[in-house]
Amino acid sequence: MIKVTENALRQLHAIAAPNLETGLRIAVGKGGCSGLHYEMTLGAGRAGDEVVERDGLRFFIEGASVEFLRGATLDYNDALTGAGFQIVNPNAARTCGCGSSFEPAKQ
């Protein structure tokens, strides 16, 4: 499904480890300057989510977003500018400058 880097694991562990039912929920929604954008929230999964577990942490992928995120990599960047979870997505034909929205490749 998705790959998760060590940086992303460390960050999620720091903010969600006390509650094992909590994880990072990732979805794709309409909007953003490239047509679709990534949505990430902390919380429990929902019915229909695909669950990726790694090192005792959970990542919930919204069911309708699975095809947009298949093969993507979730990373965490702690640079002074642009700090946060980021997705490197091979399914994106183009992305915006900030990396939060994308246009899907034609299938």
Gaussian input, Z-matrix of N, CA and C with variables (Angstrom, degrees):
# hf/3-21g

backbone

0 1
 N
 C     1     B1
 C     2     B2     1     A1
 N     3     B3     2     A2     1     D1
 C     4     B4     3     A3     2     D2
 C     5     B5     4     A4     3     D3
 N     6     B6     5     A5     4     D4
 C     7     B7     6     A6     5     D5
 C     8     B8     7     A7     6     D6
 N     9     B9     8     A8     7     D7
 C    10    B10     9     A9     8     D8
 C    11    B11    10    A10     9     D9
 N    12    B12    11    A11    10    D10
 C    13    B13    12    A12    11    D11
 C    14    B14    13    A13    12    D12
 N    15    B15    14    A14    13    D13
 C    16    B16    15    A15    14    D14
 C    17    B17    16    A16    15    D15
 N    18    B18    17    A17    16    D16
 C    19    B19    18    A18    17    D17
 C    20    B20    19    A19    18    D18
 N    21    B21    20    A20    19    D19
 C    22    B22    21    A21    20    D20
 C    23    B23    22    A22    21    D21
 N    24    B24    23    A23    22    D22
 C    25    B25    24    A24    23    D23
 C    26    B26    25    A25    24    D24
 N    27    B27    26    A26    25    D25
 C    28    B28    27    A27    26    D26
 C    29    B29    28    A28    27    D27
 N    30    B30    29    A29    28    D28
 C    31    B31    30    A30    29    D29
 C    32    B32    31    A31    30    D30
 N    33    B33    32    A32    31    D31
 C    34    B34    33    A33    32    D32
 C    35    B35    34    A34    33    D33
 N    36    B36    35    A35    34    D34
 C    37    B37    36    A36    35    D35
 C    38    B38    37    A37    36    D36
 N    39    B39    38    A38    37    D37
 C    40    B40    39    A39    38    D38
 C    41    B41    40    A40    39    D39
 N    42    B42    41    A41    40    D40
 C    43    B43    42    A42    41    D41
 C    44    B44    43    A43    42    D42
 N    45    B45    44    A44    43    D43
 C    46    B46    45    A45    44    D44
 C    47    B47    46    A46    45    D45
 N    48    B48    47    A47    46    D46
 C    49    B49    48    A48    47    D47
 C    50    B50    49    A49    48    D48
 N    51    B51    50    A50    49    D49
 C    52    B52    51    A51    50    D50
 C    53    B53    52    A52    51    D51
 N    54    B54    53    A53    52    D52
 C    55    B55    54    A54    53    D53
 C    56    B56    55    A55    54    D54
 N    57    B57    56    A56    55    D55
 C    58    B58    57    A57    56    D56
 C    59    B59    58    A58    57    D57
 N    60    B60    59    A59    58    D58
 C    61    B61    60    A60    59    D59
 C    62    B62    61    A61    60    D60
 N    63    B63    62    A62    61    D61
 C    64    B64    63    A63    62    D62
 C    65    B65    64    A64    63    D63
 N    66    B66    65    A65    64    D64
 C    67    B67    66    A66    65    D65
 C    68    B68    67    A67    66    D66
 N    69    B69    68    A68    67    D67
 C    70    B70    69    A69    68    D68
 C    71    B71    70    A70    69    D69
 N    72    B72    71    A71    70    D70
 C    73    B73    72    A72    71    D71
 C    74    B74    73    A73    72    D72
 N    75    B75    74    A74    73    D73
 C    76    B76    75    A75    74    D74
 C    77    B77    76    A76    75    D75
 N    78    B78    77    A77    76    D76
 C    79    B79    78    A78    77    D77
 C    80    B80    79    A79    78    D78
 N    81    B81    80    A80    79    D79
 C    82    B82    81    A81    80    D80
 C    83    B83    82    A82    81    D81
 N    84    B84    83    A83    82    D82
 C    85    B85    84    A84    83    D83
 C    86    B86    85    A85    84    D84
 N    87    B87    86    A86    85    D85
 C    88    B88    87    A87    86    D86
 C    89    B89    88    A88    87    D87
 N    90    B90    89    A89    88    D88
 C    91    B91    90    A90    89    D89
 C    92    B92    91    A91    90    D90
 N    93    B93    92    A92    91    D91
 C    94    B94    93    A93    92    D92
 C    95    B95    94    A94    93    D93
 N    96    B96    95    A95    94    D94
 C    97    B97    96    A96    95    D95
 C    98    B98    97    A97    96    D96
 N    99    B99    98    A98    97    D97
 C   100   B100    99    A99    98    D98
 C   101   B101   100   A100    99    D99
 N   102   B102   101   A101   100   D100
 C   103   B103   102   A102   101   D101
 C   104   B104   103   A103   102   D102
 N   105   B105   104   A104   103   D103
 C   106   B106   105   A105   104   D104
 C   107   B107   106   A106   105   D105
 N   108   B108   107   A107   106   D106
 C   109   B109   108   A108   107   D107
 C   110   B110   109   A109   108   D108
 N   111   B111   110   A110   109   D109
 C   112   B112   111   A111   110   D110
 C   113   B113   112   A112   111   D111
 N   114   B114   113   A113   112   D112
 C   115   B115   114   A114   113   D113
 C   116   B116   115   A115   114   D114
 N   117   B117   116   A116   115   D115
 C   118   B118   117   A117   116   D116
 C   119   B119   118   A118   117   D117
 N   120   B120   119   A119   118   D118
 C   121   B121   120   A120   119   D119
 C   122   B122   121   A121   120   D120
 N   123   B123   122   A122   121   D121
 C   124   B124   123   A123   122   D122
 C   125   B125   124   A124   123   D123
 N   126   B126   125   A125   124   D124
 C   127   B127   126   A126   125   D125
 C   128   B128   127   A127   126   D126
 N   129   B129   128   A128   127   D127
 C   130   B130   129   A129   128   D128
 C   131   B131   130   A130   129   D129
 N   132   B132   131   A131   130   D130
 C   133   B133   132   A132   131   D131
 C   134   B134   133   A133   132   D132
 N   135   B135   134   A134   133   D133
 C   136   B136   135   A135   134   D134
 C   137   B137   136   A136   135   D135
 N   138   B138   137   A137   136   D136
 C   139   B139   138   A138   137   D137
 C   140   B140   139   A139   138   D138
 N   141   B141   140   A140   139   D139
 C   142   B142   141   A141   140   D140
 C   143   B143   142   A142   141   D141
 N   144   B144   143   A143   142   D142
 C   145   B145   144   A144   143   D143
 C   146   B146   145   A145   144   D144
 N   147   B147   146   A146   145   D145
 C   148   B148   147   A147   146   D146
 C   149   B149   148   A148   147   D147
 N   150   B150   149   A149   148   D148
 C   151   B151   150   A150   149   D149
 C   152   B152   151   A151   150   D150
 N   153   B153   152   A152   151   D151
 C   154   B154   153   A153   152   D152
 C   155   B155   154   A154   153   D153
 N   156   B156   155   A155   154   D154
 C   157   B157   156   A156   155   D155
 C   158   B158   157   A157   156   D156
 N   159   B159   158   A158   157   D157
 C   160   B160   159   A159   158   D158
 C   161   B161   160   A160   159   D159
 N   162   B162   161   A161   160   D160
 C   163   B163   162   A162   161   D161
 C   164   B164   163   A163   162   D162
 N   165   B165   164   A164   163   D163
 C   166   B166   165   A165   164   D164
 C   167   B167   166   A166   165   D165
 N   168   B168   167   A167   166   D166
 C   169   B169   168   A168   167   D167
 C   170   B170   169   A169   168   D168
 N   171   B171   170   A170   169   D169
 C   172   B172   171   A171   170   D170
 C   173   B173   172   A172   171   D171
 N   174   B174   173   A173   172   D172
 C   175   B175   174   A174   173   D173
 C   176   B176   175   A175   174   D174
 N   177   B177   176   A176   175   D175
 C   178   B178   177   A177   176   D176
 C   179   B179   178   A178   177   D177
 N   180   B180   179   A179   178   D178
 C   181   B181   180   A180   179   D179
 C   182   B182   181   A181   180   D180
 N   183   B183   182   A182   181   D181
 C   184   B184   183   A183   182   D182
 C   185   B185   184   A184   183   D183
 N   186   B186   185   A185   184   D184
 C   187   B187   186   A186   185   D185
 C   188   B188   187   A187   186   D186
 N   189   B189   188   A188   187   D187
 C   190   B190   189   A189   188   D188
 C   191   B191   190   A190   189   D189
 N   192   B192   191   A191   190   D190
 C   193   B193   192   A192   191   D191
 C   194   B194   193   A193   192   D192
 N   195   B195   194   A194   193   D193
 C   196   B196   195   A195   194   D194
 C   197   B197   196   A196   195   D195
 N   198   B198   197   A197   196   D196
 C   199   B199   198   A198   197   D197
 C   200   B200   199   A199   198   D198
 N   201   B201   200   A200   199   D199
 C   202   B202   201   A201   200   D200
 C   203   B203   202   A202   201   D201
 N   204   B204   203   A203   202   D202
 C   205   B205   204   A204   203   D203
 C   206   B206   205   A205   204   D204
 N   207   B207   206   A206   205   D205
 C   208   B208   207   A207   206   D206
 C   209   B209   208   A208   207   D207
 N   210   B210   209   A209   208   D208
 C   211   B211   210   A210   209   D209
 C   212   B212   211   A211   210   D210
 N   213   B213   212   A212   211   D211
 C   214   B214   213   A213   212   D212
 C   215   B215   214   A214   213   D213
 N   216   B216   215   A215   214   D214
 C   217   B217   216   A216   215   D215
 C   218   B218   217   A217   216   D216
 N   219   B219   218   A218   217   D217
 C   220   B220   219   A219   218   D218
 C   221   B221   220   A220   219   D219
 N   222   B222   221   A221   220   D220
 C   223   B223   222   A222   221   D221
 C   224   B224   223   A223   222   D222
 N   225   B225   224   A224   223   D223
 C   226   B226   225   A225   224   D224
 C   227   B227   226   A226   225   D225
 N   228   B228   227   A227   226   D226
 C   229   B229   228   A228   227   D227
 C   230   B230   229   A229   228   D228
 N   231   B231   230   A230   229   D229
 C   232   B232   231   A231   230   D230
 C   233   B233   232   A232   231   D231
 N   234   B234   233   A233   232   D232
 C   235   B235   234   A234   233   D233
 C   236   B236   235   A235   234   D234
 N   237   B237   236   A236   235   D235
 C   238   B238   237   A237   236   D236
 C   239   B239   238   A238   237   D237
 N   240   B240   239   A239   238   D238
 C   241   B241   240   A240   239   D239
 C   242   B242   241   A241   240   D240
 N   243   B243   242   A242   241   D241
 C   244   B244   243   A243   242   D242
 C   245   B245   244   A244   243   D243
 N   246   B246   245   A245   244   D244
 C   247   B247   246   A246   245   D245
 C   248   B248   247   A247   246   D246
 N   249   B249   248   A248   247   D247
 C   250   B250   249   A249   248   D248
 C   251   B251   250   A250   249   D249
 N   252   B252   251   A251   250   D250
 C   253   B253   252   A252   251   D251
 C   254   B254   253   A253   252   D252
 N   255   B255   254   A254   253   D253
 C   256   B256   255   A255   254   D254
 C   257   B257   256   A256   255   D255
 N   258   B258   257   A257   256   D256
 C   259   B259   258   A258   257   D257
 C   260   B260   259   A259   258   D258
 N   261   B261   260   A260   259   D259
 C   262   B262   261   A261   260   D260
 C   263   B263   262   A262   261   D261
 N   264   B264   263   A263   262   D262
 C   265   B265   264   A264   263   D263
 C   266   B266   265   A265   264   D264
 N   267   B267   266   A266   265   D265
 C   268   B268   267   A267   266   D266
 C   269   B269   268   A268   267   D267
 N   270   B270   269   A269   268   D268
 C   271   B271   270   A270   269   D269
 C   272   B272   271   A271   270   D270
 N   273   B273   272   A272   271   D271
 C   274   B274   273   A273   272   D272
 C   275   B275   274   A274   273   D273
 N   276   B276   275   A275   274   D274
 C   277   B277   276   A276   275   D275
 C   278   B278   277   A277   276   D276
 N   279   B279   278   A278   277   D277
 C   280   B280   279   A279   278   D278
 C   281   B281   280   A280   279   D279
 N   282   B282   281   A281   280   D280
 C   283   B283   282   A282   281   D281
 C   284   B284   283   A283   282   D282
 N   285   B285   284   A284   283   D283
 C   286   B286   285   A285   284   D284
 C   287   B287   286   A286   285   D285
 N   288   B288   287   A287   286   D286
 C   289   B289   288   A288   287   D287
 C   290   B290   289   A289   288   D288
 N   291   B291   290   A290   289   D289
 C   292   B292   291   A291   290   D290
 C   293   B293   292   A292   291   D291
 N   294   B294   293   A293   292   D292
 C   295   B295   294   A294   293   D293
 C   296   B296   295   A295   294   D294
 N   297   B297   296   A296   295   D295
 C   298   B298   297   A297   296   D296
 C   299   B299   298   A298   297   D297
 N   300   B300   299   A299   298   D298
 C   301   B301   300   A300   299   D299
 C   302   B302   301   A301   300   D300
 N   303   B303   302   A302   301   D301
 C   304   B304   303   A303   302   D302
 C   305   B305   304   A304   303   D303
 N   306   B306   305   A305   304   D304
 C   307   B307   306   A306   305   D305
 C   308   B308   307   A307   306   D306
 N   309   B309   308   A308   307   D307
 C   310   B310   309   A309   308   D308
 C   311   B311   310   A310   309   D309
 N   312   B312   311   A311   310   D310
 C   313   B313   312   A312   311   D311
 C   314   B314   313   A313   312   D312
 N   315   B315   314   A314   313   D313
 C   316   B316   315   A315   314   D314
 C   317   B317   316   A316   315   D315
 N   318   B318   317   A317   316   D316
 C   319   B319   318   A318   317   D317
 C   320   B320   319   A319   318   D318

   B1=1.4579
   B2=1.5196
   B3=1.3285
   B4=1.4591
   B5=1.5190
   B6=1.3192
   B7=1.4550
   B8=1.5298
   B9=1.3178
   B10=1.4626
   B11=1.5199
   B12=1.3264
   B13=1.4583
   B14=1.5292
   B15=1.3170
   B16=1.4655
   B17=1.5286
   B18=1.3315
   B19=1.4662
   B20=1.5296
   B21=1.3252
   B22=1.4669
   B23=1.5281
   B24=1.3170
   B25=1.4703
   B26=1.5242
   B27=1.3329
   B28=1.4686
   B29=1.5250
   B30=1.3157
   B31=1.4526
   B32=1.5261
   B33=1.3196
   B34=1.4601
   B35=1.5216
   B36=1.3121
   B37=1.4703
   B38=1.5282
   B39=1.3201
   B40=1.4632
   B41=1.5246
   B42=1.3387
   B43=1.4677
   B44=1.5200
   B45=1.3351
   B46=1.4664
   B47=1.5184
   B48=1.3158
   B49=1.4707
   B50=1.5213
   B51=1.3482
   B52=1.4702
   B53=1.5280
   B54=1.3053
   B55=1.4628
   B56=1.5224
   B57=1.3048
   B58=1.4612
   B59=1.5175
   B60=1.3273
   B61=1.4664
   B62=1.5280
   B63=1.3198
   B64=1.4551
   B65=1.5172
   B66=1.2986
   B67=1.4510
   B68=1.5044
   B69=1.3022
   B70=1.4599
   B71=1.5138
   B72=1.3259
   B73=1.4652
   B74=1.5215
   B75=1.3198
   B76=1.4563
   B77=1.5204
   B78=1.3332
   B79=1.4627
   B80=1.5170
   B81=1.3043
   B82=1.4602
   B83=1.5177
   B84=1.3307
   B85=1.4532
   B86=1.5163
   B87=1.3190
   B88=1.4644
   B89=1.5154
   B90=1.3315
   B91=1.4524
   B92=1.5127
   B93=1.3026
   B94=1.4551
   B95=1.5163
   B96=1.3028
   B97=1.4651
   B98=1.5252
   B99=1.3300
   B100=1.4655
   B101=1.5228
   B102=1.3240
   B103=1.4637
   B104=1.5122
   B105=1.3292
   B106=1.4609
   B107=1.5228
   B108=1.3248
   B109=1.4643
   B110=1.5293
   B111=1.3221
   B112=1.4532
   B113=1.5185
   B114=1.3220
   B115=1.4593
   B116=1.5198
   B117=1.3310
   B118=1.4625
   B119=1.5210
   B120=1.3274
   B121=1.4584
   B122=1.5282
   B123=1.3081
   B124=1.4559
   B125=1.5102
   B126=1.3138
   B127=1.4467
   B128=1.5142
   B129=1.3079
   B130=1.4675
   B131=1.5242
   B132=1.3096
   B133=1.4529
   B134=1.5157
   B135=1.3176
   B136=1.4610
   B137=1.5248
   B138=1.3129
   B139=1.4617
   B140=1.5237
   B141=1.3188
   B142=1.4529
   B143=1.5233
   B144=1.3359
   B145=1.4612
   B146=1.5226
   B147=1.3103
   B148=1.4556
   B149=1.5269
   B150=1.3187
   B151=1.4588
   B152=1.5300
   B153=1.3265
   B154=1.4594
   B155=1.5263
   B156=1.3342
   B157=1.4586
   B158=1.5202
   B159=1.3164
   B160=1.4593
   B161=1.5174
   B162=1.3047
   B163=1.4750
   B164=1.5227
   B165=1.3186
   B166=1.4550
   B167=1.5137
   B168=1.3142
   B169=1.4694
   B170=1.5145
   B171=1.3237
   B172=1.4675
   B173=1.5211
   B174=1.3170
   B175=1.4520
   B176=1.5194
   B177=1.3149
   B178=1.4612
   B179=1.5197
   B180=1.3288
   B181=1.4591
   B182=1.5232
   B183=1.3239
   B184=1.4574
   B185=1.5315
   B186=1.3111
   B187=1.4595
   B188=1.5203
   B189=1.3285
   B190=1.4621
   B191=1.5296
   B192=1.3333
   B193=1.4679
   B194=1.5224
   B195=1.3193
   B196=1.4630
   B197=1.5264
   B198=1.3134
   B199=1.4714
   B200=1.5181
   B201=1.3293
   B202=1.4633
   B203=1.5253
   B204=1.3418
   B205=1.4635
   B206=1.5294
   B207=1.3245
   B208=1.4669
   B209=1.5342
   B210=1.3408
   B211=1.4622
   B212=1.5199
   B213=1.3270
   B214=1.4596
   B215=1.5347
   B216=1.3234
   B217=1.4572
   B218=1.5170
   B219=1.3281
   B220=1.4566
   B221=1.5163
   B222=1.3254
   B223=1.4554
   B224=1.5199
   B225=1.3146
   B226=1.4568
   B227=1.5125
   B228=1.3259
   B229=1.4523
   B230=1.5188
   B231=1.3242
   B232=1.4611
   B233=1.5266
   B234=1.3209
   B235=1.4657
   B236=1.5223
   B237=1.3200
   B238=1.4607
   B239=1.5206
   B240=1.3179
   B241=1.4646
   B242=1.5208
   B243=1.2995
   B244=1.4549
   B245=1.5130
   B246=1.3327
   B247=1.4631
   B248=1.5172
   B249=1.3298
   B250=1.4536
   B251=1.5115
   B252=1.3259
   B253=1.4600
   B254=1.5197
   B255=1.3349
   B256=1.4596
   B257=1.5214
   B258=1.3241
   B259=1.4563
   B260=1.5142
   B261=1.3242
   B262=1.4613
   B263=1.5232
   B264=1.3284
   B265=1.4577
   B266=1.5257
   B267=1.3363
   B268=1.4648
   B269=1.5304
   B270=1.3247
   B271=1.4640
   B272=1.5205
   B273=1.3186
   B274=1.4592
   B275=1.5275
   B276=1.3321
   B277=1.4635
   B278=1.5234
   B279=1.3438
   B280=1.4632
   B281=1.5170
   B282=1.3145
   B283=1.4609
   B284=1.5199
   B285=1.3226
   B286=1.4581
   B287=1.5311
   B288=1.2927
   B289=1.4535
   B290=1.5106
   B291=1.3339
   B292=1.4629
   B293=1.5231
   B294=1.3304
   B295=1.4539
   B296=1.5125
   B297=1.3270
   B298=1.4639
   B299=1.5203
   B300=1.3298
   B301=1.4607
   B302=1.5266
   B303=1.3332
   B304=1.4653
   B305=1.5197
   B306=1.3025
   B307=1.4621
   B308=1.5250
   B309=1.3364
   B310=1.4637
   B311=1.5257
   B312=1.3196
   B313=1.4577
   B314=1.5171
   B315=1.2870
   B316=1.4757
   B317=1.5089
   B318=1.3304
   B319=1.4521
   B320=1.4878
   A1=110.03
   A2=118.68
   A3=121.07
   A4=109.34
   A5=115.26
   A6=121.11
   A7=106.86
   A8=116.67
   A9=122.16
   A10=107.72
   A11=117.08
   A12=120.61
   A13=111.15
   A14=115.37
   A15=121.16
   A16=110.88
   A17=118.19
   A18=121.22
   A19=111.06
   A20=117.13
   A21=121.03
   A22=110.39
   A23=116.86
   A24=120.56
   A25=111.38
   A26=116.39
   A27=120.54
   A28=111.18
   A29=117.06
   A30=120.49
   A31=111.28
   A32=117.98
   A33=119.83
   A34=110.64
   A35=116.57
   A36=120.02
   A37=110.05
   A38=117.00
   A39=121.39
   A40=112.50
   A41=117.32
   A42=118.96
   A43=114.55
   A44=118.24
   A45=119.00
   A46=114.92
   A47=118.73
   A48=120.90
   A49=114.65
   A50=120.53
   A51=118.19
   A52=114.09
   A53=118.03
   A54=121.95
   A55=108.86
   A56=117.82
   A57=120.83
   A58=114.32
   A59=118.03
   A60=120.33
   A61=111.17
   A62=116.27
   A63=121.48
   A64=109.78
   A65=115.45
   A66=121.20
   A67=108.93
   A68=116.03
   A69=121.25
   A70=108.04
   A71=116.57
   A72=121.50
   A73=108.22
   A74=116.17
   A75=122.27
   A76=108.45
   A77=114.95
   A78=120.90
   A79=108.72
   A80=115.51
   A81=122.66
   A82=106.90
   A83=116.24
   A84=121.12
   A85=110.79
   A86=116.28
   A87=121.18
   A88=109.02
   A89=115.40
   A90=120.31
   A91=111.06
   A92=115.61
   A93=120.62
   A94=110.13
   A95=116.42
   A96=119.63
   A97=113.18
   A98=118.65
   A99=120.84
   A100=113.28
   A101=118.09
   A102=120.96
   A103=115.18
   A104=117.51
   A105=122.54
   A106=108.22
   A107=116.89
   A108=119.66
   A109=110.22
   A110=114.48
   A111=121.48
   A112=109.56
   A113=115.84
   A114=122.52
   A115=107.33
   A116=117.11
   A117=121.33
   A118=108.75
   A119=115.14
   A120=120.76
   A121=109.07
   A122=115.74
   A123=120.98
   A124=108.68
   A125=116.73
   A126=119.80
   A127=110.86
   A128=114.22
   A129=120.46
   A130=109.50
   A131=115.76
   A132=120.69
   A133=110.94
   A134=114.97
   A135=121.57
   A136=108.89
   A137=115.35
   A138=120.41
   A139=109.26
   A140=116.63
   A141=121.65
   A142=114.29
   A143=117.64
   A144=120.74
   A145=110.09
   A146=115.81
   A147=121.33
   A148=105.90
   A149=117.57
   A150=121.67
   A151=109.51
   A152=115.04
   A153=122.12
   A154=105.50
   A155=116.94
   A156=120.72
   A157=108.86
   A158=114.52
   A159=119.83
   A160=108.80
   A161=116.84
   A162=123.09
   A163=112.17
   A164=117.54
   A165=121.59
   A166=114.64
   A167=117.89
   A168=122.41
   A169=109.72
   A170=115.02
   A171=120.23
   A172=111.26
   A173=113.81
   A174=122.42
   A175=105.82
   A176=116.69
   A177=122.35
   A178=108.58
   A179=116.90
   A180=121.81
   A181=107.18
   A182=116.30
   A183=120.66
   A184=109.12
   A185=116.40
   A186=121.81
   A187=114.38
   A188=117.70
   A189=121.11
   A190=112.39
   A191=117.40
   A192=121.72
   A193=113.37
   A194=117.19
   A195=121.56
   A196=111.41
   A197=118.30
   A198=120.46
   A199=112.70
   A200=117.58
   A201=121.15
   A202=111.99
   A203=117.27
   A204=121.15
   A205=114.21
   A206=117.33
   A207=120.05
   A208=109.65
   A209=115.83
   A210=120.95
   A211=114.22
   A212=117.92
   A213=121.36
   A214=110.51
   A215=115.77
   A216=122.32
   A217=109.19
   A218=116.12
   A219=122.11
   A220=107.86
   A221=116.28
   A222=121.94
   A223=108.49
   A224=116.64
   A225=121.82
   A226=107.39
   A227=115.62
   A228=122.35
   A229=107.67
   A230=117.05
   A231=119.67
   A232=112.34
   A233=116.56
   A234=121.46
   A235=110.35
   A236=116.80
   A237=120.97
   A238=112.17
   A239=116.64
   A240=120.07
   A241=108.70
   A242=116.55
   A243=120.95
   A244=114.82
   A245=117.99
   A246=119.81
   A247=110.37
   A248=116.76
   A249=121.44
   A250=111.49
   A251=114.83
   A252=120.81
   A253=108.68
   A254=115.76
   A255=121.25
   A256=109.33
   A257=115.12
   A258=120.50
   A259=109.32
   A260=115.30
   A261=122.25
   A262=105.01
   A263=115.29
   A264=120.07
   A265=112.18
   A266=118.17
   A267=120.61
   A268=112.72
   A269=117.62
   A270=121.72
   A271=112.53
   A272=117.41
   A273=121.56
   A274=110.23
   A275=115.86
   A276=120.74
   A277=109.62
   A278=116.29
   A279=121.49
   A280=108.41
   A281=115.13
   A282=121.18
   A283=109.06
   A284=115.87
   A285=120.00
   A286=108.69
   A287=117.00
   A288=122.00
   A289=113.91
   A290=117.87
   A291=119.89
   A292=111.97
   A293=118.27
   A294=121.59
   A295=115.46
   A296=117.56
   A297=118.97
   A298=113.26
   A299=117.48
   A300=118.74
   A301=109.30
   A302=114.50
   A303=119.15
   A304=110.81
   A305=114.79
   A306=122.67
   A307=106.35
   A308=117.62
   A309=118.42
   A310=112.00
   A311=116.22
   A312=121.60
   A313=108.66
   A314=116.72
   A315=121.23
   A316=109.19
   A317=116.21
   A318=119.68
   A319=112.11
   D1=-90.55
   D2=175.23
   D3=-119.66
   D4=155.55
   D5=174.66
   D6=-98.99
   D7=149.56
   D8=179.90
   D9=-126.82
   D10=125.37
   D11=-179.52
   D12=-78.56
   D13=164.66
   D14=177.11
   D15=-61.29
   D16=-38.16
   D17=178.33
   D18=-60.95
   D19=-42.55
   D20=179.37
   D21=-66.64
   D22=-40.06
   D23=177.60
   D24=-61.65
   D25=-46.40
   D26=179.99
   D27=-59.42
   D28=-44.81
   D29=-177.67
   D30=-67.36
   D31=-44.71
   D32=179.16
   D33=-65.33
   D34=-37.14
   D35=176.90
   D36=-59.53
   D37=-41.49
   D38=-177.99
   D39=-66.26
   D40=-32.63
   D41=-175.37
   D42=-103.40
   D43=-17.22
   D44=-174.10
   D45=-125.88
   D46=-9.27
   D47=-173.78
   D48=-57.21
   D49=-35.28
   D50=-178.45
   D51=-61.49
   D52=-25.35
   D53=-178.00
   D54=-116.72
   D55=103.47
   D56=-175.11
   D57=-68.55
   D58=-16.34
   D59=177.36
   D60=-82.47
   D61=-14.59
   D62=-178.80
   D63=-86.11
   D64=145.84
   D65=175.05
   D66=-155.09
   D67=-172.45
   D68=176.57
   D69=-99.43
   D70=119.76
   D71=179.55
   D72=-97.96
   D73=127.76
   D74=-176.59
   D75=-118.91
   D76=131.84
   D77=178.35
   D78=-141.49
   D79=163.95
   D80=174.67
   D81=-116.08
   D82=129.55
   D83=179.89
   D84=-125.17
   D85=164.60
   D86=176.80
   D87=-76.21
   D88=139.72
   D89=177.76
   D90=131.50
   D91=-175.27
   D92=-177.14
   D93=84.68
   D94=168.47
   D95=-174.99
   D96=-75.01
   D97=-11.68
   D98=179.40
   D99=-110.58
   D100=4.40
   D101=176.12
   D102=111.70
   D103=-43.30
   D104=177.90
   D105=-129.14
   D106=151.96
   D107=178.07
   D108=-137.46
   D109=158.29
   D110=179.43
   D111=-86.23
   D112=139.41
   D113=175.53
   D114=-122.37
   D115=127.19
   D116=-180.00
   D117=-131.79
   D118=128.85
   D119=178.66
   D120=-138.17
   D121=151.54
   D122=172.86
   D123=-89.34
   D124=137.32
   D125=178.20
   D126=159.23
   D127=-168.08
   D128=179.63
   D129=-84.06
   D130=158.57
   D131=175.41
   D132=-72.83
   D133=168.70
   D134=178.77
   D135=-122.92
   D136=163.88
   D137=177.28
   D138=-56.40
   D139=133.77
   D140=179.27
   D141=93.00
   D142=-10.07
   D143=177.67
   D144=-72.22
   D145=145.22
   D146=170.57
   D147=-91.51
   D148=136.56
   D149=-174.92
   D150=-109.75
   D151=129.00
   D152=173.75
   D153=-112.86
   D154=121.99
   D155=179.19
   D156=-113.34
   D157=135.00
   D158=178.19
   D159=-150.33
   D160=128.34
   D161=178.76
   D162=52.27
   D163=38.86
   D164=177.63
   D165=79.57
   D166=5.49
   D167=179.47
   D168=-110.15
   D169=153.05
   D170=-178.64
   D171=-117.21
   D172=139.96
   D173=173.84
   D174=-124.05
   D175=122.66
   D176=-177.52
   D177=-103.38
   D178=122.62
   D179=179.44
   D180=-107.25
   D181=118.83
   D182=-179.78
   D183=-55.24
   D184=134.24
   D185=-175.79
   D186=-52.42
   D187=-43.58
   D188=-178.63
   D189=-72.17
   D190=-13.16
   D191=-177.70
   D192=-98.53
   D193=-6.38
   D194=-174.26
   D195=-54.64
   D196=-47.71
   D197=-176.73
   D198=-64.29
   D199=-31.69
   D200=177.88
   D201=-73.25
   D202=-23.49
   D203=-172.52
   D204=-110.63
   D205=-1.99
   D206=-178.28
   D207=-60.13
   D208=124.92
   D209=179.04
   D210=85.76
   D211=-1.23
   D212=-179.46
   D213=-75.52
   D214=162.48
   D215=177.61
   D216=-119.14
   D217=129.30
   D218=175.27
   D219=-96.33
   D220=125.87
   D221=-179.45
   D222=-128.50
   D223=167.67
   D224=172.90
   D225=-128.24
   D226=127.07
   D227=179.95
   D228=-110.90
   D229=126.97
   D230=-179.42
   D231=-110.79
   D232=28.09
   D233=177.58
   D234=-67.99
   D235=162.43
   D236=179.82
   D237=-60.46
   D238=-36.12
   D239=176.17
   D240=-111.25
   D241=134.69
   D242=177.52
   D243=78.09
   D244=25.29
   D245=178.68
   D246=-66.47
   D247=139.41
   D248=177.21
   D249=144.08
   D250=178.77
   D251=176.21
   D252=-70.78
   D253=138.89
   D254=179.99
   D255=-135.26
   D256=149.91
   D257=179.82
   D258=-116.08
   D259=127.90
   D260=172.28
   D261=-101.24
   D262=113.33
   D263=-168.17
   D264=-118.43
   D265=112.63
   D266=178.09
   D267=-70.88
   D268=-9.97
   D269=179.79
   D270=-89.56
   D271=2.51
   D272=-178.37
   D273=-93.95
   D274=126.02
   D275=175.92
   D276=-75.63
   D277=-35.52
   D278=174.99
   D279=-155.83
   D280=155.63
   D281=179.20
   D282=-128.12
   D283=162.00
   D284=176.60
   D285=-80.91
   D286=171.18
   D287=-177.69
   D288=-61.69
   D289=-34.02
   D290=-178.05
   D291=-85.18
   D292=-11.77
   D293=177.70
   D294=81.52
   D295=7.17
   D296=-178.02
   D297=-95.36
   D298=-9.07
   D299=176.45
   D300=-134.61
   D301=159.99
   D302=-176.03
   D303=-153.85
   D304=162.02
   D305=171.57
   D306=-109.68
   D307=125.11
   D308=-177.93
   D309=-70.08
   D310=147.69
   D311=175.10
   D312=-68.86
   D313=146.17
   D314=176.47
   D315=-66.60
   D316=136.85
   D317=-177.91
   D318=-109.05

